C-alpha cells in the first residue's frame, strides 16, 4: 500500500531560510511516526538560478518552434540575445544542470537530518510513496521537486504540491463524468487531445464536449450537472498576480477562475463531486492555486509554458496508465518518465507536469476499465435492462447503508471480497485470488467463485476462503433475509502477521462449515476490517460498523487496549461485540441488561491465576515485572497477578517495556545481579507499541536462561522459540487455551498437515460460534437487541472447539487456561503443556 509523506514548509524565505516539518502516514492516513522538524538554510541563489533556467527555456521556446506554445502570447516572454537554435539548446541544458545541482546541494547540505532519517526508517525503497510538498510560497511551488535526489532512493516516488487541507471528496463515479473544454486553438492542435480522451476513456466514461464555449455555457454545465473530471486544452497563462491565471475560450475571449460568477459554480461542482481538474495548457500554477483555494481535491497543470507535442505526449501516457487502473500519482509519474524520452527535442519536458492536491485525499483511481464490466455490474446490481447506452446515467448506490456495499467501503480498510486486506507486499501475489477479488468488485460472482476456488486449491489462505464463501452466496442468489453479515475486526497493519491470520482462520473455518451445512437455510457472510492496532482507526471502523443496519453482531477486536477504547461505541449503538482474545478485567461487566461485550476467552483474573499458583508452588520469593505501562491487557494482567500473589511474593521491580531497549536490558542485568533467586514476570501487551516485541526478545536474550521467565500469552511467539535452547531453558507461559489432539486433527484435516492450531484460531472460531448462536436463538426476526438477550441469558450454552462455553454476564466461566513451556529437545523448539 502507498504511503504518504507530507513535507510542510512553513514560515520563511530564501534570504532567512525556512522552517520545515515532516509526517508520514500509511494508506489509511494513520501517522506512522511522530512529526519531525528541520530547517532549509538561506540560499537566495535558488530562485535566481531557476529564473536563469526559465529565461533559457523561454528563449528556446521562442525560436522557430514558437507556434507550438499552448500560451496566448501578447508580448515577448523574455528578451534574449541568443543567436541560434543550437545556442539556445546548449544554454538551456547548462542552466538546467546548474539549477539541478544547486537545488540538490541546498536540500542535501541543509538541516534535515531527522527528516531524512525518519523517512528512511518508515518508507521502504520498493514501496510507493506520495511526497506532498505543502507550502503557500509561490517561489517554492515553482520548483521541480521531482528532481530532488532523494527520489532516487525509492522505486515509486511521486511528488504533489499542496497549500491546505480540505474535507475528503472520495472516489470517481462508476461512469466517470468528464466535462471537456477545448478553448482557443490558435497555432496548436487540441483536437488530438479530444481524440486521446475518447480512445483511452470512452468505454467507462461519459464525455461532454464544449468547443470554444461561451462563459455562460460553462457555468450552466458546472451548475446543473455533476462531474468527476474537468479537462481543458488550449491556451492559458498565469498573470503577474501569481494567484490568478486565465484560460482562452477562443481567440479573443479569456476567463479568470477568480471571477466571482465562475468561482461560485466551480465551488458548487466540487461539492457535487468534482474530484480532478486537468489543464493541459501553459503556465498553470495560477490555475492550480485558484482551484486549490476552492477545495478541488486533485489538480494537474503544467508549471511553465508547454509545447503542443509535449502536452499531447503527456496526456497520452497519463491516460494510458490511469485507465489501466494505476493511481493518479503513479500515472502522472509514469507519464513524466516517458517525457524524458523526448527531451532531446523538448528539453526538460519532464519538469513541467505538476499535481496539486488536498493532502487528506486518498489515492485517486479511474473506476471502470471497460464497457462490458460496467454492463456486468449493472446487470448483477439492478437486474436485466432492455437497452443501455454509454451515456446512460444509472444510480447504483443503495438507499441505506449495508456492510458489504463496495461504494460505502471504498475509503475504509473493510472488505467483503471487493478488495484484499491481507496481502503483504513481500510475498508472491496469488494471481487467481487477485482476479477473483477483482471479479467480486465488478459483481461477476460466478467468475469470482471459479477463480477463488482455484486460488483456494493452490493455497489454503483464510481470506481467500472467506471471499469464496461470500461470492458463492451471491452467485447462488441467496435471499438477503437469509444472509447474516458478521464483520471480524483484526490488526492487519502494524501488528505481527500471525495475529490477524490466526483469527481469520478460525472465522473462515466455521463460516465454511456453517455455509456447507445443508440443514441451514441461511448463510454467513464475513466482512474483514483492519483496525490497524491503532485507537483512532479502531474507532473509525467501529463507527462505520454500527451504521450498517444489516450487522447484528461483530467479532473483535484483538487487543484489550483497542477494545476498551471502542467498547462504548458498540454499546451506545446496541451492537454486540464478541472477542476471542481481549482479556482485560476492565472489560468485564456485571450488568446483564446493558452489557454488549462478550468473550470466548477468560479474563485476566482467571488467566493470571495459574501463573501465580506456579510461582507460589515453586517458592519464588522475589519477582521483577516487565510490562507495558498504560496498556490495558498488560496493566490488567500485572494487577491481577499481584492480587493472586498477595504478600507471599515480593515485587522487586516494575519495569516498562516501552523504554529504550538498552535500558530494558540494563534492568534485566541488574535484577540478575541483585536477586539470584528471583523470577522475571514478562507481561507485554498485544504488540500495541512499536518496540514492545523487540524488547520482550531483549529481556529473554539478556536473561540467557538464568532466571525463570514467567510470561503471559503474548510471549507465546515463534520469534521467542527461535531464540533456542539456552535462552529458553527456564520459562513458563500462561496461555488462554492449549489445543487438544482432537483440535489438531480437525484443524489439520481442514487446513493441512503443515499448519498448526493455536489458541487464537480456536477461540476466534468459538467467538463466531457464540455470535451465530445469538442470531439463531431468537424468536422471530433476528435483531441486535435479540443477540444481546440471547448471549446475556443465564441459560446460554454453546459447544465450541475449546469445550462448553457458558457466561457470567460478559465473561466465560470455564477454566481453559493452561501453562506451557518450550521444549527444545529436538532440532527446533516448540510449545508443550507443563508436565505435572
ZIBEL-V604465 format. One record per residue. N is the residue number from 0. SS is DSSP state (2 for helix, 1 for strand, 0 for the rest). NEAR is the number of other C-alpha atoms within 8 Angstrom. Layout:
N|SS|NEAR / N|SS|NEAR
This chain:
0|0|7 / 1|0|9 / 2|1|13 / 3|1|13 / 4|1|12 / 5|1|12 / 6|1|12 / 7|1|11 / 8|1|11 / 9|1|8 / 10|1|6 / 11|1|8 / 12|1|8 / 13|0|12 / 14|0|7 / 15|0|8 / 16|1|12 / 17|1|14 / 18|1|12 / 19|1|12 / 20|1|12 / 21|1|12 / 22|1|13 / 23|1|14 / 24|1|13 / 25|0|12 / 26|0|10 / 27|0|8 / 28|0|8 / 29|0|9 / 30|1|9 / 31|0|9 / 32|0|9 / 33|0|6 / 34|0|8 / 35|1|10 / 36|1|11 / 37|1|12 / 38|1|11 / 39|1|13 / 40|0|11 / 41|0|10 / 42|0|9 / 43|0|8 / 44|2|6 / 45|2|11 / 46|2|9 / 47|2|8 / 48|2|11 / 49|2|10 / 50|2|8 / 51|2|9 / 52|2|12 / 53|2|8 / 54|2|10 / 55|2|12 / 56|2|9 / 57|2|11 / 58|2|13 / 59|2|11 / 60|2|11 / 61|0|8 / 62|0|8 / 63|0|7 / 64|0|8 / 65|2|8 / 66|2|7 / 67|2|10 / 68|1|14 / 69|0|14 / 70|0|13 / 71|0|9 / 72|0|6 / 73|0|4 / 74|0|4 / 75|0|6 / 76|0|6 / 77|0|7 / 78|0|6 / 79|0|6 / 80|0|4 / 81|0|8 / 82|0|6 / 83|0|6 / 84|2|10 / 85|2|6 / 86|2|9 / 87|2|13 / 88|2|10 / 89|2|8 / 90|2|9 / 91|2|13 / 92|2|9 / 93|2|8 / 94|2|12 / 95|2|10 / 96|2|8 / 97|2|9 / 98|2|12 / 99|2|9 / 100|2|8 / 101|2|9 / 102|2|10 / 103|2|10 / 104|2|8 / 105|2|11 / 106|2|10 / 107|2|7 / 108|0|6 / 109|0|9 / 110|1|8 / 111|0|12 / 112|2|7 / 113|2|9 / 114|2|12 / 115|2|8 / 116|2|8 / 117|2|10 / 118|2|9 / 119|2|8 / 120|2|7 / 121|2|9 / 122|0|9 / 123|0|8 / 124|0|7 / 125|0|7 / 126|0|12 / 127|0|11 / 128|1|13 / 129|1|13 / 130|1|12 / 131|1|14 / 132|1|12 / 133|1|12 / 134|0|12 / 135|0|7 / 136|0|6 / 137|2|7 / 138|2|7 / 139|2|7 / 140|2|10 / 141|2|8 / 142|0|7 / 143|0|8 / 144|2|6 / 145|2|8 / 146|2|8 / 147|0|9 / 148|2|7 / 149|2|6 / 150|2|9 / 151|2|7 / 152|2|7 / 153|0|13 / 154|0|9 / 155|0|9 / 156|1|12 / 157|1|12 / 158|1|13 / 159|1|13 / 160|1|13 / 161|1|15 / 162|0|9 / 163|0|8 / 164|0|8 / 165|0|8 / 166|0|5 / 167|0|8 / 168|0|8 / 169|0|8 / 170|0|9 / 171|0|12 / 172|0|8 / 173|0|8 / 174|0|11 / 175|1|15 / 176|1|13 / 177|1|13 / 178|1|12 / 179|1|12 / 180|1|13 / 181|1|15 / 182|0|15 / 183|0|11 / 184|0|12 / 185|0|5 / 186|0|6 / 187|0|11 / 188|0|8 / 189|0|10 / 190|2|6 / 191|2|8 / 192|2|11 / 193|2|9 / 194|2|8 / 195|2|10 / 196|2|10 / 197|2|9 / 198|2|7 / 199|2|9 / 200|2|11 / 201|2|10 / 202|2|8 / 203|2|15 / 204|1|13 / 205|1|11 / 206|1|10 / 207|1|8 / 208|1|8 / 209|1|10 / 210|1|7 / 211|0|10 / 212|0|12 / 213|0|7 / 214|2|7 / 215|2|6 / 216|2|8 / 217|2|10 / 218|2|11 / 219|2|8 / 220|2|8 / 221|2|13 / 222|2|11 / 223|2|6 / 224|0|7 / 225|0|11 / 226|0|15 / 227|0|13 / 228|1|13 / 229|1|13 / 230|1|12 / 231|1|12 / 232|1|12 / 233|0|17 / 234|0|14 / 235|1|15 / 236|1|14 / 237|1|15 / 238|0|10 / 239|0|5 / 240|0|6 / 241|0|10 / 242|0|11 / 243|0|15 / 244|1|15 / 245|1|13 / 246|1|12 / 247|1|15 / 248|0|15 / 249|0|11 / 250|0|8 / 251|0|6 / 252|0|7 / 253|1|9 / 254|1|10 / 255|1|9 / 256|0|13 / 257|0|8 / 258|0|8 / 259|2|7 / 260|2|7 / 261|2|10 / 262|2|11 / 263|2|8 / 264|2|11 / 265|2|11 / 266|2|10 / 267|2|10 / 268|2|14 / 269|2|11 / 270|2|7 / 271|0|8 / 272|0|10 / 273|0|14 / 274|0|15 / 275|1|12 / 276|1|12 / 277|1|11 / 278|1|11 / 279|1|13 / 280|0|17 / 281|0|16 / 282|0|15 / 283|0|16 / 284|2|14 / 285|2|14 / 286|2|14 / 287|2|12 / 288|2|10 / 289|2|12 / 290|2|11 / 291|2|16 / 292|2|7 / 293|2|9 / 294|0|10 / 295|0|15 / 296|0|13 / 297|1|11 / 298|1|14 / 299|1|14 / 300|1|17 / 301|1|16 / 302|0|12 / 303|0|8 / 304|0|13 / 305|0|15 / 306|1|10 / 307|2|11 / 308|2|7 / 309|2|11 / 310|2|11 / 311|2|10 / 312|2|9 / 313|2|12 / 314|2|12 / 315|2|9 / 316|2|12 / 317|2|12 / 318|2|12 / 319|2|10 / 320|2|13 / 321|2|13 / 322|2|12 / 323|2|7 / 324|0|10 / 325|0|11 / 326|0|11 / 327|2|11 / 328|2|13 / 329|2|11 / 330|2|15 / 331|2|11 / 332|2|10 / 333|2|11 / 334|2|13 / 335|2|13 / 336|2|9 / 337|2|11 / 338|2|13 / 339|2|10 / 340|2|7 / 341|2|10 / 342|0|11 / 343|0|6 / 344|0|5 / 345|0|8 / 346|0|10 / 347|0|9 / 348|2|13 / 349|2|11 / 350|2|9 / 351|0|11 / 352|1|11 / 353|1|11 / 354|1|12 / 355|1|12 / 356|1|13 / 357|0|16 / 358|0|9 / 359|0|9 / 360|0|11 / 361|0|8 / 362|0|7 / 363|0|10 / 364|0|11 / 365|0|13 / 366|0|12 / 367|0|13 / 368|0|12 / 369|0|8 / 370|2|10 / 371|2|6 / 372|2|10 / 373|2|12 / 374|2|8 / 375|2|11 / 376|2|11 / 377|2|11 / 378|2|10 / 379|2|10 / 380|2|8 / 381|2|7 / 382|0|7 / 383|0|7 / 384|0|6 / 385|0|4 / 386|0|4 / 387|0|6 / 388|0|5 / 389|0|9 / 390|0|6 / 391|0|6 / 392|0|5 / 393|0|4 / 394|0|4 / 395|0|7 / 396|0|5 / 397|0|6 / 398|0|4 / 399|0|4 / 400|0|10 / 401|0|11 / 402|0|13 / 403|0|9 / 404|0|9 / 405|0|9 / 406|0|6 / 407|0|10 / 408|0|12 / 409|0|7 / 410|0|7 / 411|0|7 / 412|0|10 / 413|1|11 / 414|1|14 / 415|0|12 / 416|0|13 / 417|0|11 / 418|0|9 / 419|0|10 / 420|0|11 / 421|0|6 / 422|0|7 / 423|0|5 / 424|0|7 / 425|0|4 / 426|0|6 / 427|0|5 / 428|0|7 / 429|0|7 / 430|2|7 / 431|2|10 / 432|2|11 / 433|2|10 / 434|2|10 / 435|2|14 / 436|2|15 / 437|2|11 / 438|2|13 / 439|2|13 / 440|2|11 / 441|0|10 / 442|0|10 / 443|0|12 / 444|2|12 / 445|2|9 / 446|2|9 / 447|2|16 / 448|2|13 / 449|2|9 / 450|2|12 / 451|2|16 / 452|2|9 / 453|2|9 / 454|2|13 / 455|2|11 / 456|2|7 / 457|2|6 / 458|0|6 / 459|0|9 / 460|0|7 / 461|2|11 / 462|2|11 / 463|2|12 / 464|2|13 / 465|2|14 / 466|2|13 / 467|2|12 / 468|2|12 / 469|2|13 / 470|2|14 / 471|2|11 / 472|2|11 / 473|2|9 / 474|2|10 / 475|0|6 / 476|0|6 / 477|0|9 / 478|0|6 / 479|2|5 / 480|2|5 / 481|2|9 / 482|1|11 / 483|1|12 / 484|1|12 / 485|1|13 / 486|1|13 / 487|1|14 / 488|1|13 / 489|1|17 / 490|0|14 / 491|0|15 / 492|0|8 / 493|0|7 / 494|0|11 / 495|0|8 / 496|2|7 / 497|2|6 / 498|2|13 / 499|2|11 / 500|2|9 / 501|2|11 / 502|2|13 / 503|2|14 / 504|2|11 / 505|2|14 / 506|2|13 / 507|2|12 / 508|2|10 / 509|2|11 / 510|2|13 / 511|2|11 / 512|2|8 / 513|2|10 / 514|2|12 / 515|2|6 / 516|0|7 / 517|0|6 / 518|0|4 / 519|0|8 / 520|0|6 / 521|0|8 / 522|1|11 / 523|1|12 / 524|1|14 / 525|1|13 / 526|1|14 / 527|1|12 / 528|1|13 / 529|1|14 / 530|0|16 / 531|0|12 / 532|0|15 / 533|0|10 / 534|2|10 / 535|2|6 / 536|2|11 / 537|2|14 / 538|2|11 / 539|2|8 / 540|2|13 / 541|2|11 / 542|2|9 / 543|2|8 / 544|2|10 / 545|2|12 / 546|2|8 / 547|0|10 / 548|0|9 / 549|0|8 / 550|1|16 / 551|1|15 / 552|1|13 / 553|1|14 / 554|1|14 / 555|0|14 / 556|0|15 / 557|0|15 / 558|0|13 / 559|2|15 / 560|2|10 / 561|2|13 / 562|2|12 / 563|2|11 / 564|2|9 / 565|2|12 / 566|2|10 / 567|2|8 / 568|2|11 / 569|2|14 / 570|2|13 / 571|2|7 / 572|0|7 / 573|0|9 / 574|0|16 / 575|1|15 / 576|1|13 / 577|1|16 / 578|1|16 / 579|0|14 / 580|0|15 / 581|0|15 / 582|0|11 / 583|0|13 / 584|2|9 / 585|2|7 / 586|2|9 / 587|0|9 / 588|0|9 / 589|0|7 / 590|0|7 / 591|0|10 / 592|0|6 / 593|0|6 / 594|0|13 / 595|0|12 / 596|1|12 / 597|1|12 / 598|1|14 / 599|0|16 / 600|0|14 / 601|0|16 / 602|0|13 / 603|2|13 / 604|2|10 / 605|2|10 / 606|2|14 / 607|2|14 / 608|2|11 / 609|2|12 / 610|2|13 / 611|2|11 / 612|2|10 / 613|2|8 / 614|2|9 / 615|2|11 / 616|2|7 / 617|0|6 / 618|0|6 / 619|0|12 / 620|0|9 / 621|1|12 / 622|1|14 / 623|1|14 / 624|1|13 / 625|1|13 / 626|1|15 / 627|0|14 / 628|0|9 / 629|0|6 / 630|0|10 / 631|2|12 / 632|2|15 / 633|2|15 / 634|2|12 / 635|2|12 / 636|2|15 / 637|2|11 / 638|2|8 / 639|2|12 / 640|2|13 / 641|2|8 / 642|2|7 / 643|2|10 / 644|2|11 / 645|0|7 / 646|0|5 / 647|0|7 / 648|0|11 / 649|1|8 / 650|1|9 / 651|1|7 / 652|1|7 / 653|1|9 / 654|1|10 / 655|1|10 / 656|0|14 / 657|0|10 / 658|0|7 / 659|0|6 / 660|2|9 / 661|2|6 / 662|2|8 / 663|2|15 / 664|2|11 / 665|2|8 / 666|2|9 / 667|2|11 / 668|2|10 / 669|2|8 / 670|2|11 / 671|2|12 / 672|2|7 / 673|2|6 / 674|0|8 / 675|0|8 / 676|0|8 / 677|0|14 / 678|1|12 / 679|1|12 / 680|1|11 / 681|1|13 / 682|1|15 / 683|0|16 / 684|0|14 / 685|0|10 / 686|0|10 / 687|0|12 / 688|0|6 / 689|0|6 / 690|0|8 / 691|2|14 / 692|2|9 / 693|2|8 / 694|2|12 / 695|2|12 / 696|2|10 / 697|2|11 / 698|2|11 / 699|2|12 / 700|2|10 / 701|2|9 / 702|2|12 / 703|0|9 / 704|0|13 / 705|0|8 / 706|0|12 / 707|1|11 / 708|1|12 / 709|1|13 / 710|1|13 / 711|0|14 / 712|2|9 / 713|2|10 / 714|2|12 / 715|0|9 / 716|0|7 / 717|2|6 / 718|2|7 / 719|2|9 / 720|2|12 / 721|0|8 / 722|0|9 / 723|0|10 / 724|0|8 / 725|0|7 / 726|0|12 / 727|0|13 / 728|0|9 / 729|0|10 / 730|1|12 / 731|1|13 / 732|1|14 / 733|1|16 / 734|1|14 / 735|0|12 / 736|0|10 / 737|0|11 / 738|0|12 / 739|0|6 / 740|2|6 / 741|2|7 / 742|2|10 / 743|2|11 / 744|2|8 / 745|2|8 / 746|2|11 / 747|2|13 / 748|2|8 / 749|2|6 / 750|2|8 / 751|0|8 / 752|0|7 / 753|0|5 / 754|0|7 / 755|0|8 / 756|0|11 / 757|0|9 / 758|2|11 / 759|2|12 / 760|2|14 / 761|2|13 / 762|2|16 / 763|2|16 / 764|2|15 / 765|2|13 / 766|2|14 / 767|2|12 / 768|2|11 / 769|2|12 / 770|2|13 / 771|2|8 / 772|2|10 / 773|2|14 / 774|2|13 / 775|2|7 / 776|0|8 / 777|0|11 / 778|0|5 / 779|0|4 / 780|0|5 / 781|0|11 / 782|0|8 / 783|2|12 / 784|2|8 / 785|2|11 / 786|2|17 / 787|2|13 / 788|2|10 / 789|2|13 / 790|2|11 / 791|2|13 / 792|0|8 / 793|0|7 / 794|0|5 / 795|0|10 / 796|0|8 / 797|1|10 / 798|1|8 / 799|1|10 / 800|0|9 / 801|0|11 / 802|1|6 / 803|1|9 / 804|1|12 / 805|0|11 / 806|1|13 / 807|1|8 / 808|0|12 / 809|0|15 / 810|1|14 / 811|1|13 / 812|0|9 / 813|0|8 / 814|0|6 / 815|0|10 / 816|0|13 / 817|1|11 / 818|1|12 / 819|1|12 / 820|1|11 / 821|1|13 / 822|1|9 / 823|0|10 / 824|0|6 / 825|0|6 / 826|0|5 / 827|0|9 / 828|0|13 / 829|1|8 / 830|1|8 / 831|1|8 / 832|1|9 / 833|0|8 / 834|0|3 / 835|0|2
